[in-house]
Amino acid sequence: MERDKIIEAIKQRATEGRIPCGVCFQIAEEYGIPKRELGELLNELEIKVIQCQLGLFK
């Protein structure tokens, strides 16, 4: 299932419950999913976005 692969990619690249924004963009591109959908998965997994490219999250 594609969803399981995306979740595994997130977990592999996250550290201590955090993942950089740029890495999120890479995962979304790699799996061809909208960034919003990836954001929903991050919320579900309780993983915080850091180093936001827009400067919104720290």
C-alpha positions, 0 to 999 in steps of 0.5 A: 500500500502506497500510504504505508510506504509514505509513512515509512519514509516519513518515519525514516527521515524524522528525528525525535518526532520532527522533520524538516520542511524541505524533507517533507517537500522531497517526500511529497514529490517522491511519492507524487502526493499533495503537500497538504496530504503529507501534512495530514499524515504528519499530524496523524503521526504527531510529527512536527515540521521544523525549519519551515521554508516560509518561516512559520514553524520553528 
